[in-house]
Structure formats: structure tokens, C-alpha cells
Amino acid sequence: MSKKPPPEGALFVRLPAAAVEKLQRAAAATGMRKKDLVASLVSKYVDPDSQRGRSALGALSVHKVTVDAGAPTATVGAYSFQPYESPAPPAPPEVLNAAQAGELLQLDEDTVVALAERDELPGRKLGSVWRFSRAALIAWLSRPRGRR
């Protein structure tokens, strides 16, 4: 009767290139498959069920990586990805001056003032300055040409 192999679970990890190369050399030197080599190392050296084992694992939890060949090592810690949410743009003003109305209508300020003075563009002169309602300008643009 053949012995049934123990159940297996999938594990996918990314390792530093140097560790991958070392694992490949060890597998070639021992004639073991990499998965069997890793399983043996975990069985022998990883003990999460005892205080001593957890302490030993805790000592391994601070990883050092080289940032570049000439730089000192950096400690790698935990992080989480938080996408940057840009704030909503401010709402455009409801009451516009002549320059803002010109920007909305894609006209220069002098043309906006001239149209308003001829009563061709909805607006109000308050003292010496013109003011325009954004909603009135958009409604004015949407009317048929003869009804402006």
C-alpha cells in the first residue's frame, strides 16, 4: 500500500533576487525540490506555537534592504496603500464680474461689457461695475438666437 502524501497548500511569495538564487543553488546542491527545501526549513526553524519560537521569529521581522550600492540599509516596515483623493474643486461663483463672465463665454472683458451695455447680455450694473448671474448667462446661451 502506497503512503498518501500530506495535503498541500499554495504559497506565492516574492523574494529578493539574491535569496532566490541562493535557494536555487541549495536545491541543486541537495537534489531537493525548492518546495521541499522550503517546507523542511519552515518545519525545522519556524515555531509560532512557543514563546521562544515567537521571539526568534520576532527577531527576523525587521528586514534590512539595500537602497542602493552606496547607501546605508533602510528598515522596511508595514504600510498600507491609501489612494490620494483630491479635494473637490471649489464651486464656481454664482455671481460673476465682467472678466469671469468673459471667461465663461470665452469672450474678452470689453466685449462682455459692450454687450451688457447694449442690453444684449443679461447683467446688472452696480455702481461702476457689471455683475452677471452664471445661471442667467447659461440660460441666455441656450435660447434660440432671435429670443435673446
DRENPA-3360 file (N, C-alpha, C; in nm, 2 decimals, always signed):
BEGIN
1 = MSKKPPPE = +0.08/-0.12/+0.00/+0.00/+0.00/+0.00/+0.09/+0.12/+0.00 ~ +0.06/+0.22/-0.09/+0.14/+0.34/-0.10/+0.10/+0.44/+0.00 ~ +0.20/+0.51/+0.05/+0.18/+0.61/+0.15/+0.12/+0.74/+0.08 ~ +0.02/+0.79/+0.14/-0.05/+0.91/+0.08/+0.03/+1.03/+0.12 ~ +0.06/+1.12/+0.03/+0.13/+1.24/+0.06/+0.05/+1.34/+0.15 ~ +0.11/+1.41/+0.23/+0.03/+1.51/+0.32/-0.03/+1.61/+0.23 ~ -0.14/+1.67/+0.28/-0.21/+1.77/+0.20/-0.12/+1.89/+0.18 ~ -0.14/+1.96/+0.07/-0.05/+2.08/+0.04/-0.14/+2.20/+0.03;
9 = GALFVRLP = -0.08/+2.31/+0.05/-0.14/+2.44/+0.03/-0.05/+2.53/-0.06 ~ -0.11/+2.62/-0.12/-0.04/+2.71/-0.22/+0.02/+2.82/-0.14 ~ +0.14/+2.86/-0.19/+0.21/+2.97/-0.13/+0.28/+3.05/-0.24 ~ +0.26/+3.17/-0.25/+0.33/+3.25/-0.35/+0.39/+3.37/-0.28 ~ +0.52/+3.38/-0.29/+0.60/+3.48/-0.23/+0.70/+3.54/-0.33 ~ +0.72/+3.67/-0.31/+0.83/+3.74/-0.38/+0.95/+3.75/-0.29 ~ +1.06/+3.70/-0.34/+1.19/+3.70/-0.26/+1.29/+3.79/-0.33 ~ +1.38/+3.85/-0.25/+1.49/+3.92/-0.31/+1.56/+3.83/-0.41;
17 = AAAVEKLQ = +1.61/+3.88/-0.52/+1.68/+3.80/-0.62/+1.80/+3.72/-0.56 ~ +1.87/+3.78/-0.46/+1.98/+3.71/-0.40/+1.93/+3.58/-0.33 ~ +1.81/+3.60/-0.26/+1.76/+3.48/-0.18/+1.71/+3.37/-0.28 ~ +1.65/+3.42/-0.39/+1.60/+3.32/-0.49/+1.72/+3.24/-0.55 ~ +1.83/+3.31/-0.58/+1.95/+3.25/-0.64/+2.01/+3.15/-0.53 ~ +2.01/+3.19/-0.41/+2.06/+3.10/-0.30/+1.98/+2.98/-0.28 ~ +1.84/+2.99/-0.29/+1.75/+2.88/-0.28/+1.77/+2.79/-0.40 ~ +1.79/+2.84/-0.52/+1.81/+2.76/-0.64/+1.94/+2.68/-0.62;
25 = RAAAATGM = +2.05/+2.74/-0.57/+2.18/+2.67/-0.55/+2.16/+2.56/-0.45 ~ +2.09/+2.59/-0.34/+2.07/+2.49/-0.24/+1.99/+2.37/-0.29 ~ +1.89/+2.40/-0.37/+1.81/+2.29/-0.43/+1.89/+2.21/-0.52 ~ +1.98/+2.27/-0.60/+2.06/+2.20/-0.69/+2.17/+2.11/-0.62 ~ +2.22/+2.17/-0.51/+2.33/+2.10/-0.44/+2.27/+1.98/-0.36 ~ +2.15/+1.99/-0.31/+2.09/+1.89/-0.23/+2.01/+1.79/-0.31 ~ +1.97/+1.83/-0.44/+1.89/+1.75/-0.52/+1.74/+1.75/-0.47 ~ +1.71/+1.85/-0.39/+1.57/+1.86/-0.34/+1.50/+1.96/-0.43;
33 = RKKDLVAS = +1.36/+1.94/-0.44/+1.28/+2.04/-0.50/+1.28/+2.17/-0.41 ~ +1.26/+2.28/-0.47/+1.26/+2.41/-0.38/+1.15/+2.40/-0.28 ~ +1.03/+2.35/-0.32/+0.92/+2.35/-0.23/+0.95/+2.26/-0.11 ~ +1.02/+2.14/-0.13/+1.06/+2.05/-0.02/+1.16/+2.12/+0.07 ~ +1.25/+2.19/+0.00/+1.36/+2.26/+0.08/+1.30/+2.36/+0.17 ~ +1.21/+2.44/+0.12/+1.14/+2.55/+0.20/+1.05/+2.48/+0.31 ~ +0.98/+2.38/+0.27/+0.90/+2.31/+0.37/+0.98/+2.26/+0.49 ~ +1.10/+2.20/+0.46/+1.19/+2.15/+0.56/+1.24/+2.26/+0.65;
41 = LVSKYVDP = +1.28/+2.37/+0.59/+1.33/+2.48/+0.66/+1.22/+2.54/+0.76 ~ +1.10/+2.55/+0.71/+0.99/+2.60/+0.79/+0.97/+2.51/+0.90 ~ +0.96/+2.38/+0.87/+0.94/+2.28/+0.98/+1.04/+2.28/+1.09 ~ +1.17/+2.30/+1.05/+1.28/+2.30/+1.14/+1.29/+2.43/+1.22 ~ +1.28/+2.54/+1.15/+1.31/+2.67/+1.21/+1.19/+2.76/+1.25 ~ +1.07/+2.73/+1.21/+0.96/+2.82/+1.24/+0.87/+2.75/+1.34 ~ +0.86/+2.81/+1.46/+0.78/+2.76/+1.57/+0.69/+2.87/+1.63 ~ +0.58/+2.89/+1.56/+0.49/+3.00/+1.62/+0.41/+2.96/+1.74;
49 = DSQRGRSA = +0.43/+2.84/+1.79/+0.35/+2.79/+1.90/+0.41/+2.80/+2.03 ~ +0.54/+2.84/+2.04/+0.61/+2.85/+2.16/+0.66/+3.00/+2.18 ~ +0.68/+3.04/+2.30/+0.73/+3.18/+2.32/+0.87/+3.20/+2.27 ~ +0.95/+3.09/+2.28/+1.09/+3.10/+2.23/+1.08/+3.11/+2.08 ~ +1.00/+3.03/+2.01/+0.98/+3.04/+1.87/+0.93/+3.17/+1.82 ~ +0.83/+3.23/+1.89/+0.78/+3.36/+1.85/+0.88/+3.46/+1.87 ~ +0.96/+3.46/+1.98/+1.07/+3.55/+2.00/+1.17/+3.55/+1.88 ~ +1.21/+3.42/+1.84/+1.30/+3.41/+1.73/+1.25/+3.47/+1.60;
57 = LGALSVHK = +1.12/+3.44/+1.58/+1.05/+3.50/+1.46/+1.05/+3.65/+1.47 ~ +1.02/+3.70/+1.59/+1.02/+3.85/+1.61/+1.15/+3.91/+1.57 ~ +1.26/+3.84/+1.60/+1.39/+3.90/+1.57/+1.41/+3.91/+1.42 ~ +1.34/+3.82/+1.34/+1.35/+3.82/+1.20/+1.26/+3.92/+1.13 ~ +1.17/+3.98/+1.21/+1.06/+4.06/+1.15/+1.11/+4.20/+1.10 ~ +1.23/+4.24/+1.14/+1.29/+4.36/+1.09/+1.38/+4.33/+0.98 ~ +1.34/+4.36/+0.86/+1.41/+4.33/+0.74/+1.50/+4.45/+0.70 ~ +1.62/+4.42/+0.66/+1.71/+4.52/+0.61/+1.73/+4.50/+0.46;
65 = VTVDAGAP = +1.71/+4.61/+0.39/+1.73/+4.60/+0.24/+1.83/+4.71/+0.20 ~ +1.90/+4.69/+0.10/+1.99/+4.79/+0.05/+1.92/+4.88/-0.05 ~ +1.92/+5.01/-0.02/+1.85/+5.10/-0.11/+1.93/+5.12/-0.24 ~ +2.06/+5.14/-0.23/+2.15/+5.13/-0.35/+2.28/+5.09/-0.30 ~ +2.37/+5.06/-0.39/+2.50/+5.00/-0.35/+2.58/+5.09/-0.26 ~ +2.57/+5.22/-0.27/+2.65/+5.31/-0.19/+2.57/+5.36/-0.07 ~ +2.45/+5.33/-0.06/+2.37/+5.39/+0.05/+2.36/+5.29/+0.17 ~ +2.34/+5.34/+0.29/+2.32/+5.25/+0.41/+2.19/+5.18/+0.39;
73 = TATVGAYS = +2.17/+5.07/+0.47/+2.05/+4.99/+0.46/+1.93/+5.07/+0.53 ~ +1.81/+5.04/+0.48/+1.69/+5.10/+0.53/+1.60/+5.00/+0.60 ~ +1.54/+5.03/+0.71/+1.45/+4.94/+0.77/+1.31/+4.95/+0.70 ~ +1.26/+4.83/+0.66/+1.14/+4.82/+0.59/+1.03/+4.79/+0.70 ~ +0.92/+4.87/+0.69/+0.81/+4.85/+0.79/+0.68/+4.82/+0.71 ~ +0.58/+4.81/+0.79/+0.45/+4.78/+0.73/+0.39/+4.91/+0.67 ~ +0.31/+4.90/+0.57/+0.25/+5.02/+0.51/+0.12/+4.97/+0.45 ~ +0.03/+5.07/+0.43/-0.09/+5.04/+0.36/-0.11/+5.14/+0.25;
81 = FQPYESPA = -0.16/+5.10/+0.14/-0.18/+5.19/+0.03/-0.31/+5.27/+0.05 ~ -0.30/+5.40/+0.05/-0.42/+5.48/+0.06/-0.42/+5.57/-0.07 ~ -0.52/+5.55/-0.16/-0.52/+5.63/-0.28/-0.54/+5.78/-0.24 ~ -0.47/+5.87/-0.31/-0.49/+6.01/-0.28/-0.62/+6.06/-0.34 ~ -0.70/+6.11/-0.26/-0.83/+6.17/-0.30/-0.82/+6.32/-0.30 ~ -0.82/+6.37/-0.42/-0.80/+6.51/-0.44/-0.93/+6.58/-0.39 ~ -0.92/+6.69/-0.33/-1.04/+6.76/-0.28/-1.13/+6.80/-0.40 ~ -1.26/+6.81/-0.38/-1.34/+6.85/-0.49/-1.31/+7.00/-0.52;
89 = PPAPPEVL = -1.31/+7.03/-0.65/-1.28/+7.17/-0.69/-1.39/+7.26/-0.63 ~ -1.35/+7.38/-0.60/-1.45/+7.47/-0.54/-1.56/+7.50/-0.64 ~ -1.68/+7.52/-0.59/-1.79/+7.55/-0.67/-1.77/+7.69/-0.74 ~ -1.80/+7.70/-0.87/-1.79/+7.83/-0.93/-1.88/+7.93/-0.87 ~ -1.84/+8.06/-0.87/-1.93/+8.16/-0.81/-2.06/+8.17/-0.89 ~ -2.17/+8.20/-0.83/-2.30/+8.22/-0.89/-2.31/+8.36/-0.95 ~ -2.24/+8.46/-0.89/-2.24/+8.60/-0.94/-2.10/+8.63/-0.99 ~ -2.09/+8.67/-1.12/-1.96/+8.69/-1.19/-1.94/+8.83/-1.22;
97 = NAAQAGEL = -1.81/+8.87/-1.22/-1.78/+9.00/-1.27/-1.76/+8.99/-1.42 ~ -1.73/+9.10/-1.48/-1.72/+9.10/-1.63/-1.61/+9.01/-1.68 ~ -1.49/+9.01/-1.61/-1.38/+8.92/-1.65/-1.42/+8.77/-1.64 ~ -1.49/+8.73/-1.53/-1.53/+8.60/-1.51/-1.64/+8.56/-1.61 ~ -1.73/+8.65/-1.64/-1.84/+8.63/-1.74/-1.77/+8.60/-1.88 ~ -1.67/+8.69/-1.91/-1.59/+8.67/-2.03/-1.53/+8.53/-2.04 ~ -1.47/+8.49/-1.93/-1.41/+8.36/-1.92/-1.51/+8.25/-1.95 ~ -1.63/+8.26/-1.89/-1.73/+8.16/-1.91/-1.78/+8.16/-2.05;
105 = LQLDEDTV = -1.79/+8.28/-2.11/-1.84/+8.29/-2.25/-1.73/+8.28/-2.35 ~ -1.61/+8.28/-2.31/-1.49/+8.27/-2.39/-1.49/+8.40/-2.48 ~ -1.51/+8.51/-2.42/-1.50/+8.64/-2.48/-1.41/+8.73/-2.40 ~ -1.36/+8.84/-2.46/-1.28/+8.93/-2.37/-1.37/+9.02/-2.29 ~ -1.32/+9.07/-2.19/-1.40/+9.15/-2.09/-1.47/+9.27/-2.16 ~ -1.40/+9.34/-2.25/-1.46/+9.46/-2.31/-1.58/+9.42/-2.40 ~ -1.58/+9.31/-2.46/-1.69/+9.26/-2.54/-1.81/+9.23/-2.45 ~ -1.78/+9.17/-2.34/-1.89/+9.14/-2.24/-1.96/+9.27/-2.19;
113 = VALAERDE = -1.88/+9.36/-2.16/-1.93/+9.49/-2.11/-2.01/+9.56/-2.22 ~ -1.96/+9.56/-2.34/-2.03/+9.62/-2.46/-2.16/+9.56/-2.48 ~ -2.17/+9.42/-2.48/-2.29/+9.35/-2.50/-2.39/+9.38/-2.39 ~ -2.34/+9.39/-2.26/-2.43/+9.42/-2.15/-2.48/+9.56/-2.16 ~ -2.40/+9.66/-2.20/-2.45/+9.79/-2.21/-2.55/+9.81/-2.32 ~ -2.55/+9.72/-2.42/-2.65/+9.73/-2.53/-2.77/+9.64/-2.50 ~ -2.77/+9.59/-2.38/-2.88/+9.50/-2.33/-2.89/+9.37/-2.41 ~ -2.78/+9.33/-2.47/-2.78/+9.20/-2.54/-2.74/+9.09/-2.46;
121 = LPGRKLGS = -2.68/+9.12/-2.34/-2.64/+9.02/-2.25/-2.70/+9.04/-2.11 ~ -2.76/+8.94/-2.05/-2.82/+8.97/-1.92/-2.72/+9.00/-1.81 ~ -2.73/+9.12/-1.75/-2.64/+9.16/-1.64/-2.70/+9.28/-1.57 ~ -2.63/+9.32/-1.47/-2.67/+9.44/-1.39/-2.55/+9.53/-1.36 ~ -2.56/+9.66/-1.38/-2.45/+9.75/-1.35/-2.48/+9.80/-1.20 ~ -2.39/+9.77/-1.12/-2.40/+9.81/-0.98/-2.29/+9.91/-0.95 ~ -2.33/+10.04/-0.95/-2.23/+10.14/-0.94/-2.16/+10.15/-1.07 ~ -2.03/+10.13/-1.07/-1.95/+10.14/-1.19/-1.91/+10.00/-1.24;
129 = VWRFSRAA = -1.95/+9.89/-1.18/-1.91/+9.76/-1.22/-2.03/+9.67/-1.26 ~ -2.01/+9.58/-1.36/-2.11/+9.49/-1.41/-2.10/+9.36/-1.33 ~ -2.22/+9.31/-1.30/-2.23/+9.17/-1.24/-2.33/+9.09/-1.32 ~ -2.29/+8.96/-1.33/-2.37/+8.87/-1.42/-2.40/+8.74/-1.34 ~ -2.52/+8.69/-1.36/-2.56/+8.57/-1.30/-2.52/+8.45/-1.39 ~ -2.44/+8.36/-1.33/-2.40/+8.24/-1.41/-2.52/+8.17/-1.47 ~ -2.62/+8.15/-1.39/-2.74/+8.08/-1.45/-2.81/+8.15/-1.56 ~ -2.81/+8.29/-1.55/-2.88/+8.37/-1.65/-2.79/+8.37/-1.78;
137 = LIAWLSRP = -2.66/+8.37/-1.76/-2.58/+8.36/-1.88/-2.59/+8.23/-1.96 ~ -2.60/+8.12/-1.88/-2.61/+7.99/-1.94/-2.75/+7.98/-2.01 ~ -2.86/+8.03/-1.94/-2.99/+8.03/-2.00/-2.99/+8.11/-2.13 ~ -2.92/+8.23/-2.12/-2.92/+8.32/-2.24/-2.85/+8.24/-2.36 ~ -2.75/+8.17/-2.33/-2.68/+8.09/-2.43/-2.77/+7.98/-2.49 ~ -2.86/+7.93/-2.41/-2.94/+7.81/-2.46/-3.06/+7.86/-2.54 ~ -3.10/+7.98/-2.53/-3.22/+8.03/-2.60/-3.19/+8.04/-2.75 ~ -3.29/+8.03/-2.84/-3.28/+8.05/-2.98/-3.23/+8.19/-3.01;
145 = RGRR = -3.16/+8.21/-3.11/-3.09/+8.34/-3.14/-3.19/+8.46/-3.14 ~ -3.31/+8.45/-3.20/-3.40/+8.56/-3.21/-3.46/+8.60/-3.07 ~ -3.45/+8.52/-2.97/-3.52/+8.54/-2.84/-3.42/+8.59/-2.74 ~ -3.31/+8.63/-2.77/-3.21/+8.68/-2.67/-3.24/+8.82/-2.64;
% end
